[in-house]
Amino acid sequence: MAFLNPLFLIGAIAAALPVLVHLVRRTRAPKRPFPSLMFLRRIEQKVVRKRKLRNLLLLALRCLALLLLALAFARPYFTNNLVTASTTSSASTVILLDTSASMRYADVFERAKTAARNIVSNAASDEHIALVSFAQSYDIVRPLKNNHAEINALLNDVKPGLAAADYLQAVQAADALLKEVKSGAKKIFLISDFQASNWNRASAQVKLAPDMKLTPVEVADARAANFAVTHIQADPVVYTQKYTGKLTAQINNFSTEIAEHLAVDFKLNDLVVERREISLDGLASESIEFTGFNVPEGNNRASIEIANDAFAFDNRNYFVIRRENQTKVLAIETASRGRSESLYLQQALLAGENNRYALTVKSAGTVSPNELNEYRVIIINDANISAALAASVKSFVERGGGLIIAAGKHTDAAEFNRTLGNLSPAELDDAAQQRNGYALMSQMKTDHPIFSPFARSGRLTSTRVYNYHRSSPKTTAEVLAALDDGSPMLIEGLAGRGKVLLLTTTLDTAWNDLPLTAMFLPLIRQMLEHLSGEQAALSYTVGQIFTAPPGEDGTLPAIENPTGGRVENALRTANNELAVNASEVGFYRLRYRDHMENVAVNVDARESDFTKLNLDDFLASLAPTADAANTPPLPTRQSAAEIEARQRLWLPLILLALLLFVAESLLARRLRIAKLVG
């Protein structure tokens, strides 16, 4: 037996107190009436009578009760249980089972489940085992338990998915499970085909604790070969019948064998548009271009397909090409006889073959309020508009339209605040001129969608601003760009379902040199894209989230997965859209009341490359740091505390001491009464 708090044993000295009390306690002799002592002879008493302990049972009760109290406070425990806990505790094992798409190759996944069953069968009967399946994320199929039959039953139901694998996240999950275990051996078995592409060396590396052992179990096919369509580059939206750009498809040969006369089909709405034949050397790739084909109106299903092989999930790359009308943009400017103040704006929106925007420029006096509904974005380019037109613009924005306001030399601040003050994100003041000639537009919110493409280049900081309108942004507005002295340049606000951007300088060279820089064209297009809505993606990969917006009538679509089943687990977002986790390969169908749209989903290209991971490097990256490896094990006191807390011997000692005190009180009372009676 040992004690958790041995200092309290000093309290055992208190058990001697009753003995001292019994010895030193003086008893008074009873008084007796007696005649004169004159006839008695005085004799000197040579021997003093020895004191004797009386009432030994009462003394024993008191001493034992105090001794038990001291033992209880010392927190005793049996040391043989401590040894068992630290040396013979059952082991804990976590089985990490890869369920990524590449595990569907041939019989790889069956070999993986067989390896898992072998681990279970070789485990000790009292060993606790957890089963975790993982791909891009992980799922704890069964927590740590010692029911081995249950794991074998659960293995029958585990199936591989279509997502890519993430080894580091899986190891981190096992590490978290085993950290809860206080004693015994800790083992991790990672069962996978170990693709090199699924280890992201740039991400934060996981470091296992020194008492954890990771054992890789490789089940890959040593002769695995694969052909795949790994990448598609195309315009997701076109605005003319003829596709004039270049649609590029990359075909990869991930085996060492030469592929001859490999047929490549380009399909549009399940019809073959063009077929090519290529030859690929081992471990080689080739890009194929398609162009000049007709694109029907609306949302079109497209795919690049090659012949099936042992891993057919990446032999087709699905994508969507949408043919739409151009987004109409109206620029309202001040009537002038000279050069149009929207000249640079026109040049920016005319550049490129597949131009998304169709710009119409009108003077403020020629715009009819009834025609605004034809446009998606309105630009008030340094113009004063009437109150009636301002009211129509406000209604246009509140219904979801986009508005850009550029305030320049023609903008009267007082008139602006009167007509557009309830719509603008800021109130304007008089124009200001830089004393030193110019200021730089140097402060930008690079995390905003408008400026995020320029976050690394930093070229907008070289834009010179000579004049601008002072402004007072509203509390609900956001300043997206400012001068180096803090004066707001670009301010964003909301009005109903629409957005408003206020530029406190011009869109021509009258007050700045922005139109002369290389950043003017992409900046204007980023602003228009932010206001009119981003283009749909060409395709998604398994595991990504795509959204389905409401239709023109405000209703949300019914969503079908690629196998024709109804998607029931879509979540409604704050923007009244449906968010869907893409879990299958092919085309998801969004069925609106008046039309249907498609969303393409593909296998992650990382799953196509069966190049093996260097396991030595991978295991070395998981090894504990030198400081962690040299850290001594937890002190015995911690294990002793756990054992003592489990045994709780102090509780019966306290109860027994209380019983002894009660018995001592009753016995002392009886002796006192007997003495009084005697």
Summary of the structure (lengths in Angstrom):
residues: 678
radius of gyration: 42.4
end to end distance: 47.7
largest distance: 157.8
contacts: 2053
relative contact order: 0.11
helix: 31%
strand: 29%
